[in-house]
Amino acid sequence: MKRYALLLTLLLIGQPSLADDDGGTTCIDKVELSNLLPPPPAAGSTAAQHDLQVVLATQQSRTQADMDAAKADTERSVFRFADALGSGLQPKALPKTSAFFSRVLNFDKDAVKDVKDYWKRQRPAAVSSEVHPLAKEKDNDWSYPSGHATFGYSTAVLLANMLPEKRAAIFARADVYAQHRIVMGAHFPSDVEAGHLAGTVIATQIMQDPTWRQDYEAARLELRHALGLPANPPRAVGLDHDDDDH
């Protein structure tokens, strides 16, 4: 949606430049999300009440198939996107891809932990006894933003740049992956929305950081080869789609 594009632009403006005064480049150790993301809805506010109602409504309507799919998506792995990319996405055949996205996951976790500890937002089940989550979360693992949604969207942005031919399927899969956190009863919608923003910011910074460039390119070429795609896509690929929702 357009509000994502606008807010993302503002977030990126707030990030330090990777260029130093001498025209060289510097690397980022961590994305300081606590300085970038908006605060979660205040406890007891209308927005917070709406958040809870969405969780309860989702809980009421979720099917066994929904619950099984949500549980499967608790795994934070690029290979959860295999159904959007095809059978060529197999861990044993893609060691460089696996290593790159494992590094992304650790980078995400580091950034998300700090902002979770900053806001200390309680999980839905701690806010209301009517919420029945499908799994118990770790103690002191706060709700805002969703770490799974952050990883889902950082992965989606990176994959979409590696495989622009599959951009629509990749982002559709990321949306489902993120929404499964609400199905699980683990997160509020605003947690997922913040994860969307956080993941997009993180992926953008990774693609700008020279210390990631070699691993990114190795994973990109490996993935494209595994999926039977040319090393470089036609320039027009991915440029004629409306990406306002992402």
C-alpha positions in Angstrom: 0.0 0.0 0.0 1.1 3.6 -0.6 1.5 4.3 3.1 4.2 1.6 3.3 6.1 3.3 0.4 5.8 6.7 2.1 6.8 5.5 5.6 9.7 3.4 4.1 11.0 6.5 2.4 11.0 8.4 5.7 12.7 5.5 7.5 15.5 5.3 5.0 16.0 9.0 5.1 16.7 8.6 8.8 19.4 6.0 8.2 23.0 7.0 8.1 24.7 7.1 4.7 27.0 4.3 3.8 29.3 6.8 2.1 32.0 8.5 4.2 33.4 12.0 3.7 36.2 10.7 1.6 33.9 9.1 -0.9 34.5 5.6 0.3 32.1 3.2 1.8 31.5 2.0 5.4 29.5 -1.0 6.6 26.6 -1.3 9.0 26.9 -3.5 12.1 23.2 -3.2 13.0 20.0 -1.4 11.9 18.7 0.7 14.9 15.0 -0.1 14.5 14.1 1.6 17.8 15.0 4.9 16.1 13.0 4.2 13.0 9.8 2.3 13.7 6.7 4.0 15.0 5.6 3.0 18.5 3.1 0.2 18.9 -0.5 1.1 19.8 -0.7 2.3 23.4 -2.3 -0.2 25.8 -6.1 0.4 26.0 -6.2 2.6 22.9 -8.7 2.2 20.1 -5.9 0.9 17.9 -4.8 -1.7 20.5 -8.4 -2.8 20.9 -8.7 -3.2 17.2 -5.5 -5.2 17.1 -6.9 -7.6 19.7 -10.2 -8.0 17.9 -8.4 -9.0 14.7 -6.4 -11.7 16.6 -9.6 -13.0 18.2 -11.5 -13.0 14.9 -8.6 -14.8 13.2 -8.6 -17.4 16.0 -12.4 -17.9 15.6 -12.1 -18.5 11.8 -8.9 -20.5 11.5 -9.2 -24.0 10.1 -7.0 -27.0 10.8 -5.3 -26.4 7.5 -4.6 -22.8 8.5 -3.2 -23.9 11.8 -1.0 -26.6 10.2 0.4 -24.1 7.7 1.0 -21.5 10.4 2.9 -24.0 12.5 5.0 -25.0 9.5 5.9 -21.3 9.0 7.3 -20.9 12.4 10.6 -22.1 10.8 12.6 -19.0 9.8 14.2 -20.2 6.6 14.5 -19.0 3.0 13.4 -22.5 2.0 9.8 -21.7 3.3 9.6 -19.8 0.0 10.1 -23.0 -2.0 6.4 -23.2 -2.9 6.6 -19.8 -4.5 9.9 -20.5 -6.4 9.7 -24.1 -7.5 11.3 -27.4 -6.8 14.7 -26.1 -7.6 14.9 -24.5 -4.1 16.5 -27.4 -2.2 18.8 -26.8 0.8 21.5 -29.4 -0.1 21.8 -28.0 -3.6 22.1 -24.4 -2.5 24.8 -24.0 0.1 25.7 -20.4 -0.8 22.0 -19.4 -0.6 21.5 -21.2 2.6 24.6 -19.5 4.2 23.6 -16.1 2.9 20.1 -16.2 4.3 21.3 -17.7 7.6 23.5 -14.6 7.9 20.4 -12.5 7.1 18.4 -14.2 9.8 21.1 -13.5 12.5 21.3 -9.9 11.4 17.5 -9.6 11.6 17.4 -11.2 15.1 20.0 -8.8 16.4 18.1 -5.7 15.2 14.7 -7.0 16.2 15.8 -8.0 19.7 16.9 -4.5 20.5 13.6 -2.9 19.5 11.6 -5.6 21.2 13.4 -4.9 24.4 12.9 -1.2 23.8 9.1 -1.3 23.6 8.4 -4.5 25.7 5.0 -5.0 24.2 3.2 -8.0 25.6 2.0 -10.8 23.4 -1.7 -11.2 22.6 -2.1 -14.1 25.1 -0.7 -11.9 27.9 -3.1 -9.1 27.0 -6.3 -11.3 26.9 -7.1 -14.7 28.3 -9.4 -15.2 25.3 -6.4 -15.6 23.0 -5.3 -19.2 22.6 -1.9 -19.3 20.9 -0.9 -22.4 19.0 2.6 -22.5 20.6 4.2 -21.1 23.7 6.6 -18.2 23.1 9.9 -17.8 24.9 9.9 -15.8 28.1 10.7 -12.1 27.6 10.4 -12.4 23.8 8.2 -9.4 23.3 5.6 -8.8 20.6 6.7 -5.7 18.6 7.8 -6.0 15.9 7.3 -9.6 14.7 10.6 -11.2 14.1 9.1 -13.7 11.7 7.5 -11.0 9.7 10.8 -9.1 9.7 12.6 -12.1 8.3 9.8 -12.9 5.9 10.0 -9.4 4.3 13.7 -9.0 4.4 14.0 -12.4 2.6 11.3 -11.4 0.1 13.0 -8.1 -0.8 16.3 -9.9 -1.3 14.8 -12.7 -3.2 12.8 -10.4 -5.4 16.0 -8.5 -6.4 17.7 -11.8 -7.1 14.7 -13.2 -9.0 12.7 -10.3 -10.4 10.8 -12.7 -12.7 9.2 -14.1 -9.6 8.6 -10.9 -7.6 4.8 -11.2 -7.4 4.9 -14.8 -6.1 7.7 -14.0 -3.6 5.8 -11.1 -2.0 2.6 -13.0 -2.0 4.3 -15.8 -0.1 5.8 -13.2 2.3 2.4 -11.9 3.1 1.1 -15.3 4.0 4.2 -16.1 6.0 3.7 -12.9 8.0 -0.1 -13.3 8.5 0.5 -16.8 9.9 1.9 -15.1 13.0 -1.6 -13.7 13.7 -3.1 -17.2 12.9 -0.7 -18.6 15.6 -2.0 -16.1 18.1 1.6 -14.9 18.6 1.3 -11.4 17.2 -1.0 -8.5 16.7 -1.5 -7.0 13.2 0.5 -3.9 14.0 3.5 -6.2 15.0 3.3 -7.8 11.6 3.1 -4.3 9.9 6.1 -3.2 11.8 7.9 -6.4 10.7 7.0 -5.5 7.1 8.7 -2.1 7.5 11.7 -3.5 9.5 12.4 -6.3 7.0 12.3 -3.9 4.1 14.7 -1.4 5.8 17.0 -4.2 6.7 17.1 -5.7 3.2 17.7 -2.3 1.7 20.6 -1.7 4.0 22.1 -5.2 3.2 22.0 -4.5 -0.5 23.8 -1.2 0.1 26.5 -2.6 2.4 29.7 -3.7 0.6 30.5 -6.3 3.2 27.4 -8.3 2.0 27.9 -7.8 -1.7 30.0 -10.9 -2.4 27.8 -13.3 -0.5 24.6 -11.7 -2.1 26.0 -12.1 -5.6 27.1 -15.7 -4.9 23.6 -16.6 -3.6 21.9 -14.8 -6.5 23.9 -16.7 -9.2 23.4 -20.0 -7.4 19.7 -19.5 -7.1 19.2 -18.4 -10.7 21.2 -21.4 -12.0 19.2 -23.8 -9.8 15.9 -22.4 -11.2 17.1 -22.6 -14.8 17.2 -18.8 -15.2 19.9 -16.8 -17.0 22.6 -15.2 -14.9 21.1 -11.8 -15.5 17.4 -11.1 -16.2 16.2 -8.8 -19.0 16.2 -5.2 -17.7 12.5 -4.8 -18.2 11.6 -7.7 -15.8 9.9 -6.6 -12.7 9.6 -2.9 -13.8 6.1 -3.1 -15.2 4.4 -4.3 -12.1 2.5 -2.2 -9.5 4.4 -2.8 -6.3 2.4 -0.3 -4.2 1.4 -3.1 -1.8 5.0 -3.7 -0.9 
